[in-house]
Amino acid sequence: MTFKQRLPFFLGGLTIGIIIVIFIFGKKNTTFDYGPNARVLKTLRTKERVFSKEAIATMHYYQLDTTTVSKILNSGNVDLGNKIKLDSCMYQYSIKGSKELKNIELIVKNCDSTAIIDKITVE
């Protein structure tokens, strides 16, 4: 068999395999969080969120709610260059919102069982 004769078989099998994988993983709500940004956001999303008094005051002043924080923790950009190692918690991260929330920045402390939203800044 020449290459021209094998190529349609290969492409047909590849297409069927991709469809099967999408069908199986689409129903399991599986996420592929391999990048460092996605791993940090997933870790913070799975923990209980605690808001500091300063963060609550900022949320009231700018009329923000917890869904805004959830959106930022779903699709925000973590500044991994500015992560700070803390004594009480593991790390402190700076997370900027994306798209329509790009003017909001969160300072989040990643503790053992909680994610403390320490500060919210709106530019």
Secondary structure, DSSP 8 states (H G I E B T S, - for coil): --HHHHHHHHHHHHHHHHHHHHHHHHHTT-----SHHHHHHHHHHHSEEEE-HHHHHHHHHTT--HHHHHHHHHH-EE-GGG-EE-SSSSEEEEEE--GGGTTEEEEEEE-SSEEEEEEEEE-
